[in-house]
Amino acid sequence: MIDLGINKDPKDTRVVVAMSGGVDSSVAAALLHEAGYQTIGITLQLYDQGEHAVRTKSCCAGQDIYDARRVADTLGIPHYVLDFESRFRESVIDDFVDTYLAGATPIPCVRCNQTVKFRDLVARAGEIGADALATGHYVRRLMGPDGAELHRAINDAKDQSYFLFATTQPQLDFLRFPLGAMTKDETRTHAERFGLAVAAKPDSQDICFVAGGDYADIVRKMRPGAARPGEIVHLDGRVLGWHEGIIDYTVGQRRGLNIGGGDVLYVIRIEAETARVVVGPKEALAESRVRLKEINWLDIPSGARDGRAIQVKLRSMQPLVDAIIDGDEVVLTAPIAGVAPGQACVFYDGTRVLGGGWITKASPTILPRRERSVAEISAG
């Protein structure tokens, strides 16, 4: 039985559930309803449903809204759809496009949680008198000596804490995560037990507003003419080729560089101001210091952080690595390859999420520009 840790009888406790139309949020709603809470489902319409209406591997598409409504009907709970399309475009899609054009690699799911879902939806839930907002994320909210703490899920394979590092303490006080101690198989078993039509629905895999997974295509559509061609340059200054836009590249990329044969090269950095893609050998990807911006902390008071030993994740699927906090940087105990601006660096102490920040670093120009003709490049 679900216990939200609210000092009220469940029948007197109003809980809004963010229902995306997938199996996870549907089961979260079902478990809360079963436990006797006043459960209200809210689904956000985040973008024009047209081309996404029948997609099965994204979230918040037209089919998902329909599925969320069906689940609510099955459970017998109220369900509302809120039009957050303009907020989503401003806070998530525009940020996604601008980040790519700046030569970085965005994580729109973090921005969505940070803004539309946890900032705007939390506020809306409070306006209707809710005592908590529940989601289907695989993370845990545990009470510590100083209040609510955010922890990794029991099931590491499904843990989504990396995507929630920007959660604020007031938001965490209001949020609940009923699935944090479950495996995906357990969630689907519950869905079958409740007779939910989404019990076998596949997990969302794509970025919801990027049809077919072509990130560069949506940037070109949103900012026509903004992606300008430029040089592909070796770290030693040699111009190796040309590209049609830095939005087609990301740090650590090896395939699709379009520079012919020879040594295996990787994208080392992207210089937005000069439209240069800088490539080099794999060993040049290694980073020991990672500079951050917009750091969010979920523990310890200001002034007690520098020199603290922590663990960090630099990409969602990477393992934890040891590091030390040094102001707005983390110092890695061992170099890591492929640290990409625009990704998140999330701080952990064991299972607890301490916070995190967005990865950023200076991209110095390599050598004075030297014009070369296509013939020169072809000749090597």
BALOBA-1460 file (C-alpha; in Angstrom, 3 decimals):
// residues 380
<rec num="1" residu="m" x="0.000" y="0.000" z="0.000"/>
<rec num="2" residu="i" x="1.288" y="3.461" z="-0.942"/>
<rec num="3" residu="d" x="2.001" y="5.867" z="1.922"/>
<rec num="4" residu="l" x="2.824" y="9.419" z="0.831"/>
<rec num="5" residu="g" x="3.975" y="10.507" z="4.276"/>
<rec num="6" residu="i" x="1.356" y="13.241" z="4.518"/>
<rec num="7" residu="n" x="-0.134" y="13.769" z="7.966"/>
<rec num="8" residu="k" x="-3.715" y="13.423" z="6.773"/>
<rec num="9" residu="d" x="-6.076" y="10.559" z="6.166"/>
<rec num="10" residu="p" x="-5.760" y="9.424" z="2.519"/>
<rec num="11" residu="k" x="-9.447" y="10.129" z="1.868"/>
<rec num="12" residu="d" x="-8.804" y="13.759" z="2.871"/>
<rec num="13" residu="t" x="-5.561" y="14.035" z="0.855"/>
<rec num="14" residu="r" x="-5.794" y="15.391" z="-2.678"/>
<rec num="15" residu="v" x="-3.068" y="14.185" z="-5.041"/>
<rec num="16" residu="v" x="-2.592" y="15.323" z="-8.623"/>
<rec num="17" residu="v" x="-0.915" y="12.727" z="-10.855"/>
<rec num="18" residu="a" x="0.946" y="13.864" z="-13.970"/>
<rec num="19" residu="m" x="-0.445" y="11.308" z="-16.424"/>
<rec num="20" residu="s" x="1.561" y="11.108" z="-19.647"/>
<rec num="21" residu="g" x="-0.453" y="8.230" z="-21.071"/>
<rec num="22" residu="g" x="2.286" y="5.675" z="-20.450"/>
<rec num="23" residu="v" x="2.251" y="2.663" z="-18.172"/>
<rec num="24" residu="d" x="4.363" y="4.255" z="-15.413"/>
<rec num="25" residu="s" x="2.217" y="7.302" z="-14.650"/>
<rec num="26" residu="s" x="-0.925" y="5.221" z="-15.155"/>
<rec num="27" residu="v" x="0.162" y="2.740" z="-12.493"/>
<rec num="28" residu="a" x="1.149" y="5.579" z="-10.169"/>
<rec num="29" residu="a" x="-2.400" y="6.927" z="-10.452"/>
<rec num="30" residu="a" x="-3.906" y="3.475" z="-9.955"/>
<rec num="31" residu="l" x="-1.864" y="2.743" z="-6.835"/>
<rec num="32" residu="l" x="-2.767" y="6.071" z="-5.248"/>
<rec num="33" residu="h" x="-6.449" y="5.608" z="-6.037"/>
<rec num="34" residu="e" x="-6.314" y="2.100" z="-4.583"/>
<rec num="35" residu="a" x="-4.745" y="3.481" z="-1.396"/>
<rec num="36" residu="g" x="-7.729" y="5.773" z="-0.942"/>
<rec num="37" residu="y" x="-6.236" y="9.128" z="-1.955"/>
<rec num="38" residu="q" x="-8.317" y="11.757" z="-3.755"/>
<rec num="39" residu="t" x="-6.607" y="11.175" z="-7.077"/>
<rec num="40" residu="i" x="-6.837" y="13.636" z="-9.960"/>
<rec num="41" residu="g" x="-5.151" y="12.974" z="-13.290"/>
<rec num="42" residu="i" x="-3.720" y="15.834" z="-15.322"/>
<rec num="43" residu="t" x="-2.244" y="15.417" z="-18.796"/>
<rec num="44" residu="l" x="-0.310" y="18.180" z="-20.504"/>
<rec num="45" residu="q" x="-0.768" y="18.917" z="-24.178"/>
<rec num="46" residu="l" x="2.707" y="20.104" z="-25.030"/>
<rec num="47" residu="y" x="2.794" y="20.509" z="-28.807"/>
<rec num="48" residu="d" x="0.727" y="20.297" z="-31.981"/>
<rec num="49" residu="q" x="-0.563" y="16.756" z="-32.076"/>
<rec num="50" residu="g" x="-0.814" y="16.493" z="-35.888"/>
<rec num="51" residu="e" x="2.179" y="14.449" z="-36.990"/>
<rec num="52" residu="h" x="2.616" y="12.890" z="-33.527"/>
<rec num="53" residu="a" x="-0.948" y="11.642" z="-33.054"/>
<rec num="54" residu="v" x="-0.184" y="7.971" z="-33.658"/>
<rec num="55" residu="r" x="3.455" y="7.765" z="-32.611"/>
<rec num="56" residu="t" x="4.112" y="4.997" z="-30.098"/>
<rec num="57" residu="k" x="7.623" y="5.732" z="-28.849"/>
<rec num="58" residu="s" x="7.244" y="9.307" z="-27.651"/>
<rec num="59" residu="c" x="5.447" y="10.866" z="-24.710"/>
<rec num="60" residu="c" x="2.720" y="13.503" z="-24.549"/>
<rec num="61" residu="a" x="1.549" y="12.840" z="-28.118"/>
<rec num="62" residu="g" x="-2.110" y="12.768" z="-29.212"/>
<rec num="63" residu="q" x="-2.455" y="9.023" z="-28.637"/>
<rec num="64" residu="d" x="-0.991" y="9.427" z="-25.163"/>
<rec num="65" residu="i" x="-3.631" y="11.970" z="-24.186"/>
<rec num="66" residu="y" x="-6.302" y="9.535" z="-25.322"/>
<rec num="67" residu="d" x="-4.627" y="6.689" z="-23.382"/>
<rec num="68" residu="a" x="-4.426" y="8.778" z="-20.203"/>
<rec num="69" residu="r" x="-8.127" y="9.564" z="-20.471"/>
<rec num="70" residu="r" x="-8.953" y="5.869" z="-20.925"/>
<rec num="71" residu="v" x="-6.941" y="4.956" z="-17.829"/>
<rec num="72" residu="a" x="-8.673" y="7.638" z="-15.779"/>
<rec num="73" residu="d" x="-12.049" y="6.350" z="-16.951"/>
<rec num="74" residu="t" x="-11.059" y="2.791" z="-15.986"/>
<rec num="75" residu="l" x="-10.038" y="3.946" z="-12.515"/>
<rec num="76" residu="g" x="-13.013" y="6.271" z="-12.124"/>
<rec num="77" residu="i" x="-10.925" y="9.352" z="-11.312"/>
<rec num="78" residu="p" x="-11.232" y="12.921" z="-12.647"/>
<rec num="79" residu="h" x="-8.968" y="13.731" z="-15.574"/>
<rec num="80" residu="y" x="-8.073" y="17.063" z="-17.146"/>
<rec num="81" residu="v" x="-5.970" y="18.081" z="-20.140"/>
<rec num="82" residu="l" x="-4.070" y="21.365" z="-19.834"/>
<rec num="83" residu="d" x="-2.791" y="23.236" z="-22.874"/>
<rec num="84" residu="f" x="0.840" y="24.028" z="-22.032"/>
<rec num="85" residu="e" x="1.923" y="24.218" z="-25.672"/>
<rec num="86" residu="s" x="3.190" y="27.814" z="-25.593"/>
<rec num="87" residu="r" x="5.054" y="27.261" z="-22.312"/>
<rec num="88" residu="f" x="6.615" y="24.080" z="-23.688"/>
<rec num="89" residu="r" x="7.764" y="25.810" z="-26.846"/>
<rec num="90" residu="e" x="9.332" y="28.702" z="-24.945"/>
<rec num="91" residu="s" x="10.939" y="26.694" z="-22.148"/>
<rec num="92" residu="v" x="11.919" y="23.475" z="-23.926"/>
<rec num="93" residu="i" x="11.812" y="23.577" z="-27.735"/>
<rec num="94" residu="d" x="13.368" y="27.046" z="-28.105"/>
<rec num="95" residu="d" x="16.051" y="26.139" z="-25.559"/>
<rec num="96" residu="f" x="16.734" y="22.882" z="-27.450"/>
<rec num="97" residu="v" x="17.219" y="24.732" z="-30.738"/>
<rec num="98" residu="d" x="19.323" y="27.538" z="-29.259"/>
<rec num="99" residu="t" x="21.557" y="25.054" z="-27.430"/>
<rec num="100" residu="y" x="22.297" y="23.127" z="-30.625"/>
<rec num="101" residu="l" x="23.056" y="26.345" z="-32.502"/>
<rec num="102" residu="a" x="25.478" y="27.283" z="-29.716"/>
<rec num="103" residu="g" x="27.444" y="24.097" z="-30.395"/>
<rec num="104" residu="a" x="26.199" y="22.171" z="-27.343"/>
<rec num="105" residu="t" x="24.127" y="19.011" z="-26.908"/>
<rec num="106" residu="p" x="20.863" y="19.692" z="-25.023"/>
<rec num="107" residu="i" x="18.780" y="17.410" z="-22.804"/>
<rec num="108" residu="p" x="15.209" y="18.618" z="-23.357"/>
<rec num="109" residu="c" x="13.740" y="16.102" z="-20.895"/>
<rec num="110" residu="v" x="15.606" y="17.821" z="-18.040"/>
<rec num="111" residu="r" x="14.374" y="21.245" z="-19.154"/>
<rec num="112" residu="c" x="10.830" y="19.890" z="-19.390"/>
<rec num="113" residu="n" x="10.972" y="18.509" z="-15.837"/>
<rec num="114" residu="q" x="12.629" y="21.697" z="-14.598"/>
<rec num="115" residu="t" x="10.120" y="24.092" z="-16.133"/>
<rec num="116" residu="v" x="6.812" y="22.889" z="-17.542"/>
<rec num="117" residu="k" x="6.297" y="19.835" z="-15.326"/>
<rec num="118" residu="f" x="7.787" y="20.751" z="-11.966"/>
<rec num="119" residu="r" x="7.555" y="24.546" z="-12.042"/>
<rec num="120" residu="d" x="4.286" y="25.123" z="-13.889"/>
<rec num="121" residu="l" x="2.403" y="21.927" z="-13.065"/>
<rec num="122" residu="v" x="3.391" y="22.063" z="-9.389"/>
<rec num="123" residu="a" x="1.990" y="25.593" z="-9.294"/>
<rec num="124" residu="r" x="-1.236" y="24.499" z="-10.979"/>
<rec num="125" residu="a" x="-1.638" y="21.560" z="-8.584"/>
<rec num="126" residu="g" x="-1.237" y="23.923" z="-5.655"/>
<rec num="127" residu="e" x="-3.894" y="26.224" z="-7.090"/>
<rec num="128" residu="i" x="-6.509" y="23.440" z="-7.001"/>
<rec num="129" residu="g" x="-5.722" y="22.560" z="-3.404"/>
<rec num="130" residu="a" x="-3.580" y="19.492" z="-3.964"/>
<rec num="131" residu="d" x="-1.423" y="18.205" z="-1.123"/>
<rec num="132" residu="a" x="1.090" y="16.613" z="-3.518"/>
<rec num="133" residu="l" x="1.976" y="16.071" z="-7.167"/>
<rec num="134" residu="a" x="2.859" y="12.472" z="-8.073"/>
<rec num="135" residu="t" x="4.718" y="11.313" z="-11.194"/>
<rec num="136" residu="g" x="5.745" y="7.980" z="-12.659"/>
<rec num="137" residu="h" x="9.490" y="8.687" z="-12.457"/>
<rec num="138" residu="y" x="11.753" y="5.932" z="-11.166"/>
<rec num="139" residu="v" x="13.347" y="7.872" z="-8.306"/>
<rec num="140" residu="r" x="12.859" y="7.851" z="-4.545"/>
<rec num="141" residu="r" x="11.941" y="10.625" z="-2.169"/>
<rec num="142" residu="l" x="13.186" y="9.740" z="1.307"/>
<rec num="143" residu="m" x="13.002" y="11.729" z="4.516"/>
<rec num="144" residu="g" x="16.364" y="12.624" z="6.047"/>
<rec num="145" residu="p" x="17.350" y="14.571" z="9.162"/>
<rec num="146" residu="d" x="16.940" y="17.892" z="7.323"/>
<rec num="147" residu="g" x="13.848" y="17.064" z="5.267"/>
<rec num="148" residu="a" x="13.007" y="15.433" z="1.942"/>
<rec num="149" residu="e" x="15.891" y="13.954" z="-0.063"/>
<rec num="150" residu="l" x="16.052" y="12.749" z="-3.665"/>
<rec num="151" residu="h" x="17.575" y="9.276" z="-4.166"/>
<rec num="152" residu="r" x="18.237" y="6.949" z="-7.058"/>
<rec num="153" residu="a" x="15.641" y="4.301" z="-7.801"/>
<rec num="154" residu="i" x="16.021" y="0.803" z="-6.410"/>
<rec num="155" residu="n" x="16.340" y="-0.488" z="-9.970"/>
<rec num="156" residu="d" x="19.499" y="1.074" z="-11.451"/>
<rec num="157" residu="a" x="18.454" y="0.078" z="-14.975"/>
<rec num="158" residu="k" x="15.387" y="2.333" z="-14.767"/>
<rec num="159" residu="d" x="16.768" y="5.070" z="-12.499"/>
<rec num="160" residu="q" x="15.775" y="8.537" z="-13.766"/>
<rec num="161" residu="s" x="17.437" y="10.688" z="-11.110"/>
<rec num="162" residu="y" x="19.889" y="12.144" z="-13.651"/>
<rec num="163" residu="f" x="16.971" y="13.894" z="-15.354"/>
<rec num="164" residu="l" x="15.669" y="15.414" z="-12.109"/>
<rec num="165" residu="f" x="18.838" y="17.108" z="-10.795"/>
<rec num="166" residu="a" x="17.307" y="20.569" z="-11.313"/>
<rec num="167" residu="t" x="14.431" y="19.868" z="-8.909"/>
<rec num="168" residu="t" x="14.315" y="22.493" z="-6.171"/>
<rec num="169" residu="q" x="13.827" y="21.753" z="-2.483"/>
<rec num="170" residu="p" x="10.329" y="23.337" z="-2.352"/>
<rec num="171" residu="q" x="9.326" y="21.214" z="-5.347"/>
<rec num="172" residu="l" x="10.730" y="18.081" z="-3.736"/>
<rec num="173" residu="d" x="8.713" y="18.813" z="-0.593"/>
<rec num="174" residu="f" x="5.563" y="18.703" z="-2.761"/>
<rec num="175" residu="l" x="6.474" y="15.853" z="-5.138"/>
<rec num="176" residu="r" x="5.923" y="12.120" z="-4.673"/>
<rec num="177" residu="f" x="7.282" y="9.178" z="-6.717"/>
<rec num="178" residu="p" x="5.252" y="6.004" z="-6.067"/>
<rec num="179" residu="l" x="7.339" y="3.786" z="-8.395"/>
<rec num="180" residu="g" x="10.831" y="4.493" z="-7.022"/>
<rec num="181" residu="a" x="11.096" y="1.180" z="-5.179"/>
<rec num="182" residu="m" x="9.744" y="-0.930" z="-8.073"/>
<rec num="183" residu="t" x="11.135" y="-2.654" z="-11.125"/>
<rec num="184" residu="k" x="9.551" y="-2.182" z="-14.533"/>
<rec num="185" residu="d" x="8.251" y="-5.754" z="-14.436"/>
<rec num="186" residu="e" x="6.501" y="-5.011" z="-11.152"/>
<rec num="187" residu="t" x="4.947" y="-1.903" z="-12.662"/>
<rec num="188" residu="r" x="3.591" y="-3.847" z="-15.633"/>
<rec num="189" residu="t" x="2.256" y="-6.536" z="-13.281"/>
<rec num="190" residu="h" x="0.311" y="-3.850" z="-11.441"/>
<rec num="191" residu="a" x="-0.973" y="-2.482" z="-14.753"/>
<rec num="192" residu="e" x="-2.298" y="-5.916" z="-15.654"/>
<rec num="193" residu="r" x="-3.824" y="-6.336" z="-12.189"/>
<rec num="194" residu="f" x="-5.699" y="-3.054" z="-12.579"/>
<rec num="195" residu="g" x="-6.796" y="-3.994" z="-16.103"/>
<rec num="196" residu="l" x="-5.195" y="-0.925" z="-17.672"/>
<rec num="197" residu="a" x="-5.232" y="-0.769" z="-21.463"/>
<rec num="198" residu="v" x="-1.648" y="0.546" z="-21.459"/>
<rec num="199" residu="a" x="-0.198" y="-2.477" z="-19.605"/>
<rec num="200" residu="a" x="1.843" y="-3.603" z="-22.630"/>
<rec num="201" residu="k" x="2.511" y="-0.142" z="-24.094"/>
<rec num="202" residu="p" x="6.189" y="0.332" z="-25.063"/>
<rec num="203" residu="d" x="8.346" y="2.781" z="-23.133"/>
<rec num="204" residu="s" x="8.830" y="6.208" z="-24.691"/>
<rec num="205" residu="q" x="12.217" y="6.398" z="-26.398"/>
<rec num="206" residu="d" x="12.231" y="9.451" z="-28.636"/>
<rec num="207" residu="i" x="12.280" y="13.105" z="-27.717"/>
<rec num="208" residu="c" x="8.578" y="13.838" z="-27.957"/>
<rec num="209" residu="f" x="8.757" y="16.755" z="-30.414"/>
<rec num="210" residu="v" x="11.501" y="15.295" z="-32.654"/>
<rec num="211" residu="a" x="9.816" y="13.123" z="-35.265"/>
<rec num="212" residu="g" x="12.057" y="10.269" z="-36.379"/>
<rec num="213" residu="g" x="14.891" y="11.269" z="-34.056"/>
<rec num="214" residu="d" x="16.363" y="13.805" z="-36.524"/>
<rec num="215" residu="y" x="17.485" y="16.571" z="-34.155"/>
<rec num="216" residu="a" x="19.179" y="18.673" z="-36.824"/>
<rec num="217" residu="d" x="16.040" y="18.684" z="-38.952"/>
<rec num="218" residu="i" x="13.925" y="20.381" z="-36.292"/>
<rec num="219" residu="v" x="16.652" y="22.977" z="-35.694"/>
<rec num="220" residu="r" x="16.667" y="23.828" z="-39.400"/>
<rec num="221" residu="k" x="12.874" y="24.061" z="-39.439"/>
<rec num="222" residu="m" x="12.752" y="26.275" z="-36.348"/>
<rec num="223" residu="r" x="15.645" y="28.541" z="-37.366"/>
<rec num="224" residu="p" x="15.813" y="28.589" z="-41.175"/>
<rec num="225" residu="g" x="19.217" y="29.764" z="-42.360"/>
<rec num="226" residu="a" x="20.769" y="29.728" z="-38.888"/>
<rec num="227" residu="a" x="22.882" y="26.634" z="-39.549"/>
<rec num="228" residu="r" x="25.834" y="27.939" z="-41.538"/>
<rec num="229" residu="p" x="28.545" y="25.845" z="-43.192"/>
<rec num="230" residu="g" x="32.102" y="25.818" z="-41.893"/>
<rec num="231" residu="e" x="35.373" y="23.982" z="-41.649"/>
<rec num="232" residu="i" x="36.224" y="20.639" z="-40.114"/>
<rec num="233" residu="v" x="39.630" y="21.280" z="-38.571"/>
<rec num="234" residu="h" x="42.203" y="19.015" z="-36.948"/>
<rec num="235" residu="l" x="43.562" y="20.032" z="-33.559"/>
<rec num="236" residu="d" x="46.881" y="20.774" z="-35.260"/>
<rec num="237" residu="g" x="45.238" y="23.375" z="-37.514"/>
<rec num="238" residu="r" x="44.829" y="21.386" z="-40.722"/>
<rec num="239" residu="v" x="41.542" y="21.943" z="-42.551"/>
<rec num="240" residu="l" x="40.242" y="18.457" z="-43.331"/>
<rec num="241" residu="g" x="36.875" y="19.213" z="-44.866"/>
<rec num="242" residu="w" x="33.654" y="21.187" z="-44.735"/>
<rec num="243" residu="h" x="30.324" y="20.744" z="-43.030"/>
<rec num="244" residu="e" x="26.812" y="22.109" z="-43.600"/>
<rec num="245" residu="g" x="26.196" y="23.097" z="-39.989"/>
<rec num="246" residu="i" x="27.534" y="22.425" z="-36.488"/>
<rec num="247" residu="i" x="24.086" y="21.119" z="-35.529"/>
<rec num="248" residu="d" x="25.001" y="17.860" z="-37.285"/>
<rec num="249" residu="y" x="27.838" y="17.177" z="-34.815"/>
<rec num="250" residu="t" x="28.318" y="16.489" z="-31.133"/>
<rec num="251" residu="v" x="31.386" y="16.033" z="-28.933"/>
<rec num="252" residu="g" x="32.655" y="12.455" z="-29.055"/>
<rec num="253" residu="q" x="31.116" y="11.718" z="-32.449"/>
<rec num="254" residu="r" x="33.191" y="9.425" z="-34.659"/>
<rec num="255" residu="r" x="30.927" y="8.393" z="-37.532"/>
<rec num="256" residu="g" x="29.566" y="10.656" z="-40.236"/>
<rec num="257" residu="l" x="32.356" y="13.236" z="-40.130"/>
<rec num="258" residu="n" x="32.680" y="13.238" z="-43.936"/>
<rec num="259" residu="i" x="36.429" y="13.739" z="-43.976"/>
<rec num="260" residu="g" x="37.477" y="10.601" z="-45.832"/>
<rec num="261" residu="g" x="39.828" y="7.864" z="-44.683"/>
<rec num="262" residu="g" x="42.981" y="8.022" z="-42.653"/>
<rec num="263" residu="d" x="43.265" y="8.043" z="-38.888"/>
<rec num="264" residu="v" x="40.160" y="7.511" z="-36.782"/>
<rec num="265" residu="l" x="39.122" y="10.950" z="-35.540"/>
<rec num="266" residu="y" x="36.520" y="12.208" z="-33.102"/>
<rec num="267" residu="v" x="34.766" y="15.524" z="-32.577"/>
<rec num="268" residu="i" x="36.769" y="17.176" z="-29.791"/>
<rec num="269" residu="r" x="34.883" y="20.457" z="-29.577"/>
<rec num="270" residu="i" x="32.491" y="22.638" z="-31.535"/>
<rec num="271" residu="e" x="33.166" y="26.346" z="-32.035"/>
<rec num="272" residu="a" x="29.866" y="28.089" z="-32.660"/>
<rec num="273" residu="e" x="31.323" y="31.563" z="-33.279"/>
<rec num="274" residu="t" x="33.607" y="30.382" z="-36.079"/>
<rec num="275" residu="a" x="31.338" y="27.495" z="-37.184"/>
<rec num="276" residu="r" x="34.291" y="25.129" z="-36.818"/>
<rec num="277" residu="v" x="34.117" y="21.460" z="-35.911"/>
<rec num="278" residu="v" x="37.420" y="20.517" z="-34.291"/>
<rec num="279" residu="v" x="38.475" y="16.865" z="-34.541"/>
<rec num="280" residu="g" x="41.361" y="14.841" z="-33.177"/>
<rec num="281" residu="p" x="42.427" y="11.469" z="-31.762"/>
<rec num="282" residu="k" x="40.407" y="9.744" z="-29.056"/>
<rec num="283" residu="e" x="42.893" y="10.600" z="-26.310"/>
<rec num="284" residu="a" x="42.194" y="14.309" z="-26.899"/>
<rec num="285" residu="l" x="38.633" y="13.773" z="-25.636"/>
<rec num="286" residu="a" x="39.794" y="13.076" z="-22.086"/>
<rec num="287" residu="e" x="38.768" y="15.725" z="-19.539"/>
<rec num="288" residu="s" x="39.756" y="15.993" z="-15.889"/>
<rec num="289" residu="r" x="37.985" y="19.255" z="-15.015"/>
<rec num="290" residu="v" x="34.378" y="19.989" z="-15.916"/>
<rec num="291" residu="r" x="33.055" y="23.535" z="-15.739"/>
<rec num="292" residu="l" x="29.372" y="23.995" z="-14.865"/>
<rec num="293" residu="k" x="26.681" y="26.657" z="-14.933"/>
<rec num="294" residu="e" x="23.243" y="26.964" z="-13.304"/>
<rec num="295" residu="i" x="24.273" y="24.664" z="-10.466"/>
<rec num="296" residu="n" x="21.345" y="23.467" z="-8.352"/>
<rec num="297" residu="w" x="21.938" y="22.091" z="-4.859"/>
<rec num="298" residu="l" x="19.575" y="19.841" z="-2.932"/>
<rec num="299" residu="d" x="21.724" y="19.586" z="0.212"/>
<rec num="300" residu="i" x="24.335" y="21.229" z="2.472"/>
<rec num="301" residu="p" x="24.444" y="24.987" z="3.073"/>
<rec num="302" residu="s" x="26.458" y="27.414" z="0.986"/>
<rec num="303" residu="g" x="30.153" y="27.445" z="1.830"/>
<rec num="304" residu="a" x="30.332" y="23.761" z="2.797"/>
<rec num="305" residu="r" x="30.791" y="22.424" z="-0.728"/>
<rec num="306" residu="d" x="34.317" y="23.151" z="-1.999"/>
<rec num="307" residu="g" x="36.639" y="20.216" z="-1.542"/>
<rec num="308" residu="r" x="33.801" y="17.789" z="-0.943"/>
<rec num="309" residu="a" x="34.300" y="14.290" z="-2.381"/>
<rec num="310" residu="i" x="31.289" y="13.192" z="-4.410"/>
<rec num="311" residu="q" x="30.368" y="10.956" z="-7.320"/>
<rec num="312" residu="v" x="29.071" y="12.323" z="-10.600"/>
<rec num="313" residu="k" x="27.294" y="11.237" z="-13.754"/>
<rec num="314" residu="l" x="28.230" y="13.102" z="-16.925"/>
<rec num="315" residu="r" x="25.688" y="11.350" z="-19.158"/>
<rec num="316" residu="s" x="22.527" y="9.509" z="-18.207"/>
<rec num="317" residu="m" x="23.828" y="6.048" z="-19.123"/>
<rec num="318" residu="q" x="27.379" y="6.463" z="-17.821"/>
<rec num="319" residu="p" x="28.435" y="4.926" z="-14.497"/>
<rec num="320" residu="l" x="29.175" y="7.062" z="-11.469"/>
<rec num="321" residu="v" x="32.746" y="8.389" z="-11.216"/>
<rec num="322" residu="d" x="34.594" y="9.955" z="-8.284"/>
<rec num="323" residu="a" x="35.127" y="13.713" z="-8.226"/>
<rec num="324" residu="i" x="35.844" y="16.727" z="-6.014"/>
<rec num="325" residu="i" x="33.849" y="19.972" z="-5.952"/>
<rec num="326" residu="d" x="35.932" y="23.086" z="-6.759"/>
<rec num="327" residu="g" x="33.718" y="26.147" z="-7.077"/>
<rec num="328" residu="d" x="31.822" y="25.953" z="-10.353"/>
<rec num="329" residu="e" x="33.897" y="22.979" z="-11.486"/>
<rec num="330" residu="v" x="34.189" y="19.315" z="-10.625"/>
<rec num="331" residu="v" x="37.619" y="17.709" z="-10.692"/>
<rec num="332" residu="l" x="37.489" y="14.082" z="-11.829"/>
<rec num="333" residu="t" x="39.818" y="11.610" z="-10.157"/>
<rec num="334" residu="a" x="40.374" y="9.995" z="-13.566"/>
<rec num="335" residu="p" x="39.957" y="11.616" z="-17.005"/>
<rec num="336" residu="i" x="36.702" y="10.902" z="-18.846"/>
<rec num="337" residu="a" x="36.272" y="10.984" z="-22.628"/>
<rec num="338" residu="g" x="33.484" y="12.805" z="-24.417"/>
<rec num="339" residu="v" x="32.408" y="15.395" z="-21.841"/>
<rec num="340" residu="a" x="29.883" y="17.377" z="-23.875"/>
<rec num="341" residu="p" x="28.709" y="20.959" z="-23.224"/>
<rec num="342" residu="g" x="24.936" y="21.036" z="-22.839"/>
<rec num="343" residu="q" x="24.778" y="17.733" z="-20.988"/>
<rec num="344" residu="a" x="24.312" y="17.554" z="-17.218"/>
<rec num="345" residu="c" x="26.786" y="16.751" z="-14.479"/>
<rec num="346" residu="v" x="24.768" y="15.309" z="-11.602"/>
<rec num="347" residu="f" x="26.193" y="15.009" z="-8.070"/>
<rec num="348" residu="y" x="25.629" y="11.965" z="-5.845"/>
<rec num="349" residu="d" x="26.510" y="10.823" z="-2.353"/>
<rec num="350" residu="g" x="25.758" y="7.117" z="-2.452"/>
<rec num="351" residu="t" x="22.170" y="6.905" z="-3.674"/>
<rec num="352" residu="r" x="21.348" y="10.502" z="-2.765"/>
<rec num="353" residu="v" x="21.162" y="13.194" z="-5.436"/>
<rec num="354" residu="l" x="22.997" y="16.269" z="-4.149"/>
<rec num="355" residu="g" x="22.247" y="18.413" z="-7.184"/>
<rec num="356" residu="g" x="24.063" y="19.154" z="-10.405"/>
<rec num="357" residu="g" x="24.693" y="21.648" z="-13.174"/>
<rec num="358" residu="w" x="24.897" y="22.100" z="-16.918"/>
<rec num="359" residu="i" x="28.252" y="21.315" z="-18.508"/>
<rec num="360" residu="t" x="29.946" y="24.261" z="-20.177"/>
<rec num="361" residu="k" x="33.521" y="25.044" z="-21.118"/>
<rec num="362" residu="a" x="35.457" y="27.577" z="-23.164"/>
<rec num="363" residu="s" x="36.097" y="26.659" z="-26.789"/>
<rec num="364" residu="p" x="39.235" y="28.575" z="-27.791"/>
<rec num="365" residu="t" x="39.943" y="29.177" z="-31.432"/>
<rec num="366" residu="i" x="42.705" y="26.922" z="-32.640"/>
<rec num="367" residu="l" x="44.704" y="28.823" z="-35.273"/>
<rec num="368" residu="p" x="44.231" y="31.945" z="-37.385"/>
<rec num="369" residu="r" x="41.844" y="31.229" z="-40.224"/>
<rec num="370" residu="r" x="43.532" y="30.216" z="-43.461"/>
<rec num="371" residu="e" x="41.402" y="29.986" z="-46.575"/>
<rec num="372" residu="r" x="41.807" y="26.849" z="-48.668"/>
<rec num="373" residu="s" x="40.057" y="25.853" z="-51.827"/>
<rec num="374" residu="v" x="38.080" y="22.648" z="-52.224"/>
<rec num="375" residu="a" x="40.819" y="21.442" z="-54.595"/>
<rec num="376" residu="e" x="43.456" y="21.912" z="-51.896"/>
<rec num="377" residu="i" x="41.380" y="19.954" z="-49.397"/>
<rec num="378" residu="s" x="40.741" y="17.147" z="-51.878"/>
<rec num="379" residu="a" x="44.467" y="16.955" z="-52.581"/>
<rec num="380" residu="g" x="45.215" y="16.661" z="-48.872"/>
